[in-house]
Amino acid sequence: MTSLTADSIAELFVGAVALAKSGESVSPRGMATREVLDVHMRLTRPRARLLYAPPSRILNPAFAVAETVWILSGSDEPWIFDYNTKLRQYADDGVLRGAYGPRMRKWAGTVDQLARVVEILTEDPDSRRALIQLYNPARDAAGHKDVPCTLGFRFYLRDGRLHMSTTMRGQDVWIGMPYDLFFYTVLHELVAGWIGAELGDFHHHVGSLHIYENHLDQAEELTSIVASSEMPDLTTSWEGFDDLLHQVRGLGVTGHAGWDAMSETLRSYQLWKGDQRDQATDLAGKIDGPLGQAMTAWYEELGRRATTSPARTSAGVR
């Protein structure tokens, strides 16, 4: 097993990209890839979750926020395509069959695994049974396009600190990892808050850490980058949590500074997509914390793409 430890997503990303680039050449489904097997990553400051690594890797933070809200609310509804149009290619009949949300919040239509994790750790803080299962062999062997890369999550409360572990069958380091770790660490922070624990380490276990060869040129431009800043606190009560997510999804004001920044990020992006570019940029500049900085960089990147390559101007690109 290869292990990487970092204080922030920026440092972890640089190390993971370098590792994947050194991997063996494989071609699953005919896609040329570099791969390293059996990798463990540890993030010691999970709130330092938003990657900011211009000019080589610029994220769409609105998609990171939207996907997080989408999953946490238990949804597989198509509104997520408003924030990433490329996801449509993985849908069957307009639905992403591997969506994590229904599996986490409504497994078999009835089981809220997230609520159960909170119950278990509240009743038995030393439990080893606080887990969320995502991969469903009965469903995922059916041949649909979207098969979960994430197998599940585990939570361990030790010495007053909540540690979380994610297990993935495969992790695309260049495109997927920055968005995946954003959601995972929000989940980690929320569960810690719900059980009254300090935020411990986040562990990321990957069977196949890989980078597609068509991203190698971009990855070569990635050098040392500044460590990621911590995002504002997102802890909130379990009671009313689904209502809060509904407010954020509706671009409303929640009265919670951290979640209002998330809502403003989505609202700014909808202004941009509605061709209200000046208003979108102004709002992005007013968003406190790393989201505002990242949103401004994303708009600059979209403007650059519009100038250099008209075919790549879709606002939904991850």
Secondary structure, DSSP 8 states (H G I E B T S, - for coil): -EEEEESSHHHHHHHHHHHHHTSEEE-GGG--EEEEEEEEEEES-TT-----BTTTB---HHHHHHHHHHHHTT---GGGGGT-GGGGGG-BTTB-TT-HHHHHHSBTTTB-HHHHHHHHHHH-TT-S--EEE---HHHHTS--S---SEEEEEEEEETTEEEEEEEES-EETTTHHHHHHHHHHHHHHHHHHHTT-EEEEEEEEEEEEEEEGGGHHHHHT----------------STTHHHHHHHHHTT---S-HHHHHHHHHHHHHHHHHTT-HHHHHHHHHHS-SHHHHHHHHHHHHHHHHHHH-GGG--TT--
